[in-house]
C-alpha cells in the first residue's frame, strides 16, 4: 500500500508540475476575431501571382500550384468560411465560383478549390497546371 501511495504522489506531483508550466511550454497564439459582421461584404484581391510549392521532404514529395490572398487575420480565421469565393484567371476572363477543397471531385478534369489556411485564403488547381505559375489573377470573396 505504501508503494501505491508513493506512486500516486509522484503522478500527482508530475501532473501539477505539467499543468503549472503548460503556459511556458505552449506559446499563445493571438487570433483576431472580426469586430464587424462580415455578412454581405465583398472583398477583391487584385494582382495575385500563382506560385509553385514542392515540399521536398520524403518520397513522394508534395507539389502544389496555388494562389493566396495577402494575410488577413480579420477575415480568414475560421476554416469553415461562410462565403462565396470567385476566381478570375486574368482580366479578360469571367468570374468562376469555386468550391471548398473538401468537395474535390475526381471525375472533373480541372478544379480550382479553396481553403482557409489562417490568415490566408488559398486556391489550389487540380491537376497541377505549371502554365499558371507567375500569372496574375484576382480573387473575390463575398461573405454570406
N, C-alpha and C positions, 0 to 999 in steps of 0.2 A: 504494500500500500504506500510505503514511503517513496518508492521509486515512481509510482504513478503521480504522486503529489509533486515530486521534483520535475517530472516531465511536463506536468500541467503548468507549473510555474515558469519553466523555460519557454513553453509555447505561448503563454500569456504575455510574458516579457517581450518576446520577439514580435508578437502582434502589436503591442503598444509601441515598440520602437519603430516598426514599419509605418504604422498609422501616424505617428508623430512626425516622421521625416518625409512623408509622402509628398508634401508641397515642395520640399527641397529637391526631390528626385525628379518630379514631373513638372516641367515648366508650364505655366498657364498660357493659354492661347487667347489673345484678345480677338473677339468677334464683334463686328459692328452690325447691329441689328438696324434695318432701315427704320427711320423715325417717322416717315410719312407713308401712308398707304400707297402702294405702287399700282394698285388696280387702275387699269385704263391708261397708264403711262406707257409711252413708247420711246425707246432709245435706239439710235442708229450709230453704228460704229463703222466709220469710213476708213479707207486706205489700210486695210489689214492684209498682211502678207502671209501666204501659205508657207508652211515650214515642213521640213523633214526631220524626223527623230528616229534614231536607232539606239536601243538600249545597250547593245554591245556586250551585255553580261550574260554569258552562258549560251547554251545551244538549245533550242533556237533563240536567236535574239528577237527583240520586239521592234518592228518597223511601224512607223506612223506618219501619215501626211495629215497635218492639222492646221486649223485656223483658230485663233484665240482673240478674245476681246482683251483690252487692257485690264489691269487689276481694278476691280470694282467691288470692294467688300460691302458697299452699301446696297448692291444689287444681287450679287451671286454668292449667297451664303448657304441656302437650302438646296441640296442636290435634287429635290423634287420640285423643280421650278414651275410655278403656276403662271406660265407664259406661253405665247406662241413665238416660235423662232423662225426667222426667214433669212435666206441667203441670196445674195445677188453675186454671181460669179464675176461679173465685170459690169462696167457702166452701161453697156448696151443690152444686157440680159434682163429677163423678168425675175421678180421675186419668187423663190421656191420656198414653200413651207416645209420645215424639217420635222423629223420625228426624234424623240429621245432615243439614245443608243440602246436602251433595253428593248426597243421594238425592232431590232435588227431582223431582217427577213432575207434569208439566204437565197430565196427564189428571185429576188430583184437583182438586175445586173449591176446597177450603180446606186449607191446610197450615200447621202450626206446626213449624218446623225450627230446630235448634240448631247452634251452632258455638262453639268456644273462641276468644276474642279476648283472649289473656292480658293481665291476670289475671282475666278475666271469662268467664262462660258467658252467651251471648246467644241469645235466642229471637226469631225473626222470624216474622211471619204473612204468607202469600201467598194471595190478593191482599191488598192493604192494607185494613185494617178500621179506619177512623178512630174508630169507636164504642168501640174498646178503650182509646184514649188517656185516661190518667188513672185507669183502673180498676185495682183491686188484684188480683194473682194470686199463686200460690205455685209455686215450682219445687222438685222433689225430684230429687236426684242419688244414684244407687246405684252405687258403684264395683264393677266385676267382678273 
